[in-house]
Amino acid sequence: MHSIVALVPARSGSKRIKDKNIRPLAGKPLMAHTIWAAQASGMFTDVIVSTDSEEYAEIAKKYMARVIMRPKEIAQEYSTDVEWVTHALQELMPSHDSAFSILRPTNPFRGEGTIEKACRLFEAAKPPVDSLRAMQLCKEHPAKMWVSQGQIVAPILPYCTNMIPWHDTPYQSLPRIYAQTASLEVAWWDTVVRTLTISGDRVMPFFTEGWDGFDINSEQDFLFAEYLIEKGIIKL
């Protein structure tokens, strides 16, 4: 088994939900649920929180995570994942044949079993892949989406089947298309070095179902997460 570290990104500047990553959910800071799941999976040599906030850092340490302080310039609203992952790479200086998994704290329902399964599939891939990414069958097909061009709109996917445009085709007849979720990603550190991306060229899908892909991005999402827990639909 290769060495894998868990990376939990927790910047402090959330615009839609203030201090989202430490807001209490089921009595614990949101990030704590992801830290616990990572630890319980037994797959990681270290669980690391990358943050720009001293307050967040103290909370992460309380839950036995290691902390890497992220420079403010790569903790902005439009900062990319590869920026903070590269910073973590420079701080950790891992061996070229080791890996990392990104576990976002906004996905509190992704459990330790899901994490373990994903890491084992990634390591066992033959031939090896650059990365693994969680995804689910999309609910809204991109063939039904349009781009505004002034007074008219154009379909994003201008394809046809038997002369029938995809946007006029029933969902069940369209090709199955998957959307990436915030559940998890796994990749070799070498992928970042070689491709300057966190995914590389050979991406292995990890298909999830149910609540594994649920991501908290709005106040409505947070309220719904609380409802699911209150009703016993989800147990943390």
N, C-alpha and C positions, 0 to 999 in steps of 0.2 A: 504494500500500500504506500502510495506517495504521500508526502507531507502536504496538507491542505490547511490554509488559514481561512477563517470566516472574517469578512469585512462588512461592517455595519455602518453605512453612511448616515450621519445624523447632523446635518448642518442646522443652524439655528434660525435662519431667515425665512421661514415659511410665510408666504403672503396670505394664502387662503385660510389657513388655520394657524393662529399664533402659537408658537412653541409646540407644534403638532407632535414632534418626536418624543416629547416628555409629558404630554397631556395624559392624565390618568385614564386607563381603560381597565375595568374590572379591578380597580384599586391599585394598579401598578402603572408606572410610566410606560407609554406605548413601546419604547425601545426595549424595555425589560422582557417583553414576551418573545421578541426575536433573539435576544441574548440567551434566554433560557432554552429556547428551542435549539439553538446552535450548540450549546453546551450538552444538552440531553441527547443530541444525535450521536455523540461519540466519534464524529468524523474529523474533528479539527484539532490541530496542535495548538491553536490559539484562537481566541475570539477577540477581534479588535474593532473598536469604535473609532471612526474617523470623524472628528468634529472640530468646529471653530469656536466652540463655547466652553468656557471653564465650568459653567454650571452643568452642562450636559456631561462633561468629562467626569465630574464628581459622581453624578448619578450612574454613569456607566461603570465606574470603579466599584460602586456600592454593590452592583450585581456581578462583580468579579470579572469584568471585561477589561482588557488592556486598551489603552487610549493612544491614538496618534493625533496630535493637534494639527489641524489643517490651516494653512495660511488663508487669510481673509480673501485674497485675490482669487483663490480657486474654490471659494465657498459662496459664490454669488448665485443669483437666481438662474443665470444662463450658463453657469459653469458646467462643463461636461464631465461625464463619469471617468473618461480616460485621464483627465487632469488629476483628480484626487486619487485614483488608483495608481497612477504613475508616481505620485508623491508618496503613497504607502510603499510602493516598490523601492523607492530610493531610501526610505527610512528603514525598511526591513532587510533589504539586500538578501533576498531568498536565493536558494540554489536554482539553477536553470530548469531543473526537472520537477519543481514543486508547483503547486496550484493554489488558487484562491477561489472563494465563493462569495458573491455579493448577496447579502441578505438584507433587504430594505425593511426598516422598522415600520413602514406603513402597511406591511402585510402581516398582521398579527395572528392570522388563522393558519398559516403555513406551519405544520407541525414537524417534530423531529423525525418522524418516519419518512415524510416527504423529502426532507433534506438528505437523510441517509441513502434513500433509494436513488436520488439524483446523483450524488457523489459517486456511488458505486457504478452506476451506468456510465458515467463520464470516464472513470478510470478503466472500465472494461471495454470501451469502444474499440473495435477492430475494423478498419485501420484507425489509428488515433485521430481524434478531432481537435480543433483549436479551442472549442468551447461548447458548452451546453447551455441552453436557454429555455426557461419555462414558457409555455404558451398554451392557449386554449382556443377551441374553435370559435371564430368570431360570431357574435350575435348579429351585428350589422355588417352585411357584406359590402366590401368596397365597390363592387359593381353597381350598387345602388346609391353611390355617393357622387356628388357633382361639385364642380368648381365654378364660381361666379365669374363671368366675363362681361362686366357691364350690365346690359339689359338682357343678356342671355346666359345660360349655363351650359357647361360641357361635362360629360361623364368622365370620371377619373380613369376608368378602364373602358376604352372604346372598342370592346371586343364583341364578337357575334358568334352564335352557334346556329348553324343552318339558316343563316341570314337573319336571325332574330337577335337584336341587341341584348347584351347581358342585362342591362337595366330594365328590360321588359321580360326577363326570364324568371320563373319562380325560384325562390331561394334554394329549394331542394334539388334543383337541376343544375345549379352552379357548382364550379369546382370548390372543394373544401379549402377554405383559407383560414389560417390561424393567426391570432394576434398575440404578440408577446405580452407577458404579464410581469408584475413586479415581484413575483414569488421568489425567484432565485436565478442566479447565473453561476456557472462554474467555468473556469478557464485556467490555462497554464500561464504562469508569469511570462514565459517565453513568448506567448502570443502577443502580449502587450509590447514587448521589446521589438519583435519582428514586424508587427503590423501597425503599431501605434493606435490600436483599437482594443476594446475589451472582448471582442467576439472573434476576430480573425476571419478566415475565409470558409473554414469547414465547421459549420455550426450544427450541433446535434439537438434535435427537438426533445423536450421533456414535456409530454402532454399531461396536463393536470385537469382535474374536474372539481365540481363542487366549489367549496369555499377556499380552496388552496390559492386561487388567483385573486381573491378579494383584496382590493387596495384602497386605503383611506386617502382620499385626495380633497375632500370637501367636508363641510359641516354636516351635510346630509349623510355622507358615508360614515362619519363618526357616530351620528345618532343611530344609524342602522346597525352598526357594529354593537353598540350598547344594547339595542333591542334584541339582537340575536343571542347575546349572552344572557340577558335578563330572562328570556323565554326558554333558555336551556337548549336552544337549537345548536349553539356552539359552546363547547367547554374549553376553557384555557387552562 
